[in-house]
Amino acid sequence: MTLPLTGMLVADLSRVLAGPTAAVMLADLGARVVKVERPGAGDETRAWGPPWAGSSSSYFESANRSKHSIALDFADDADRAVAHALVDRADVVIENYRTGALERFGLDADSVLTRNPRAVYCSITGFGSTGEGAAMPGYDFLVQAVGGLMSITGDPGGEPRKVGVAMVDLVAAKDAVMGVLAALLQRATTGVGQHVEVSLLASLVASLANQASGYLATGTPPQALGNRHPSIAPYETLRCRDALIAVAVGNDAQFTSLCAVLGEPELAGDERFTTNRARVEHRDDLEHELERLLAHDDAARWAARLLEAGVPAGTVNGISEALALARQLGLEPTVSVGQGHPEQLAHPVRYSLFAPAPPTAPPALDEHGAEVRSWLAQGAG
């Protein structure tokens, strides 16, 4: 079956992670993506290694499969004309330049939408395009810090910690795809494109969810709790005989089952633990009692017994174990992109009427430059 974005052209003027990841998702849905890079160096993540994957970093490869690469110097008249031809033909333009940097080249949203009013022009900024935020550089680590995420990550009383991946970039990428698809859907009715803007800070703040809503309800800023949940217990990691186990008890019935599996069903009737509210208030006592029982066996054995009883629990896996588990469950977490390149993480959504486009290898710098120039010069569809 035809993919939903088949026949659409995406001009990917972005670099690093958020923009390139959004473009990959659109490629998975059938769009043709042309990545525009700086001559000589290309996307800076090409040099962000180790680890390496051939001549590029594995970081670059993770966000740039299924694209055509063309190197263009916007300050050069001939190259700028090619860039104009590309964005003026594009259905979607994605960029994450500093606000105002593309204006002198005629590649900013106003200029492109004037020439190509059907385009959906997506800007990804760090802190917005107006006011003081327009001049602020936006990197995931910085936004995790100033956006509050680090303040609720880490051990109680310890130093704030970043999340182990560039989660803000990835959330912003998904927000960008949502905005682009919404704008394309509206264009199908109106015939007119629009400017879609996503900022890393806005995406992060919107993803703070219950932590932010708790602050808005009480005026009390949430604090880092390690692996504990601010509102649910036991919803944390607990020490077993050999390792940690993650237990995510979401209701009283699950807690009753937990106590039964651990061999002390009467614990569920202890007045300190009969309700979630009571368990949260006495979480230190609860942790002590649960770890006393868990110390009698290994984490993997406890996890198997608890899952069988309907209690959400699991071992604390490394990435290799996580990928193995996904494969075991039939989730197909990786895809091959071609000989000489490592596998890539697969498109995460399953569709009942189509499969994502077969991926191709991340491109070498300017690998498709001649092809794209010829294609644009011919005015091909």
Salt bridges, closest charged atoms under 4 A:
ASP12 OD2 - LYS67 NZ 2.85
ASP28 OD2 - ARG65 NH2 3.01
ASP28 OD2 - HIS347 ND1 3.01
GLU37 OE2 - ARG46 NH2 2.80
ASP43 OD2 - LYS35 NZ 3.00
GLU44 OE1 - ARG15 NE 3.96
GLU44 OE1 - ARG38 NH2 3.88
GLU61 OE2 - HIS341 ND1 2.87
ASP77 OD1 - ARG80 NH2 2.63
ASP79 OD1 - ARG373 NH2 3.15
ASP88 OD1 - ARG115 NE 2.93
ASP91 OD1 - ARG187 NH2 3.05
GLU236 OE1 - ARG228 NE 3.52
ASP252 OD1 - ARG279 NH2 2.89
GLU264 OE2 - ARG292 NH2 2.88
ASP270 OD2 - ARG272 NH2 2.79
GLU281 OE2 - ARG277 NE 3.71
ASP284 OD1 - ARG228 NH2 2.99
ASP285 OD2 - ARG272 NH1 3.54
GLU287 OE1 - ARG228 NH2 2.86
GLU289 OE2 - ARG272 NH2 3.96
GLU289 OE1 - ARG292 NH2 2.73
ASP297 OD1 - ARG241 NH2 3.28
ASP297 OD1 - ARG301 NH1 3.33
ASP297 OD2 - ARG305 NH2 2.52
ASP298 OD1 - ARG241 NE 3.00
ASP298 OD2 - ARG301 NH1 3.08
GLU343 OE1 - ARG327 NH2 3.90
GLU367 OE2 - HIS368 NE2 3.79
GLU371 OE2 - ARG32 NH2 3.61
GLU371 OE2 - HIS68 ND1 3.89
